[in-house]
Amino acid sequence: MKSISISTIRKVIKRYNLIEYPKGLNYHNPQSGFAKKKKNYKLKVKPYPKPKELGYIEIDTIVRFVEGIKRYILNAVDISSKFQFAYEFKS
């Protein structure tokens, strides 16, 4: 015959309140939690660094077709001074 473990005996004692425990300790009934709830994890968006000095620049390129010719437009923005620059290239 297989012996019963100590943790199983403790669970049975808690389940049927055979010993009065101090207030504040709660017993989790394993039979009540068969359907586990999914946790909602929100995606954390990392904030961009707050520039204190000049020189924090964001650069972007755009490709456009004008009269059948491919044109590349380079845009650059200095975030702290709000200065913007755009230039067009053919190749």
N, C-alpha and C positions, 0 to 999 in steps of 0.2 A: 504494500500500500504506500502511496506517495504521501510524504509529509506536507503540511501546509506551511507556507512561508510566514515570517513575522509580519511582513508588510500587508499580506492578505488579512491576517487577523486584525491588524490595526484598522484597515479599511472597513471591515465588518463592524467593529466596535464604533467607529465614527458614524457609519451609515445608520445604525439603529439606535444611536444616542445612548449607548450602554454606560458611558462615562461622561460626566458633565465637564465640558472644556471651558476655559476662560472666554469671556466675550471678546469678539474681535477676530477669532479664528473661524474661518468658514471651511466647510467641507464641500468639495466638488464631487457631485454624483456623476460617475463616468457614463451611466446609461442615459443621461439627459443630453449629452452633447454629441450625438451621432452625426448630425448635420452640421459640419463646420462652416462657419461664415467666412467668406472671402474678405481679406483685408483690402481696403481701398488705399493704394499708394499713389499719392499725387506726385507728378513729376516736378522736381525742383529745378527751377530755372536759375542759372547762375547769373548774377548781375554783372554788367560790364564794369570795369574799374572806373572810378571817378577821377578824371584827370585834373591835376592841380596846376600843371605846367603846360606850356605849349608843346606840340609835337605828338600828341596822341591822334593818329590819323587812321581813318577807315577808307579803304580803297575798294572799288567795284568796277567791273567792266561789263559793257553791253555790246552785243553784236546786232547790227542792223543791216538790211539790204536796201540801198538807195540807188535807184535806176539800174538795178541788176548788179551792182558792185557791193561786195561785202565791206562794211565799215565797222571799225572797233572804236568804241567810246570809253575812255578811261575817266572815271570820276573819283576824286579824292576830297575828303572833308576833314578838316581839323576840328575835333569835337569841342575843345575848350574855347577856341576863338571864333568858331562858326564860319571859318573861311572855307570856301568851296572852289574847286578847280576841276575843269572838264577839258579833255583834249581828244581829238578825233585822229585815228590812224587808218590808213588804207591796207596795211599789211602787218 
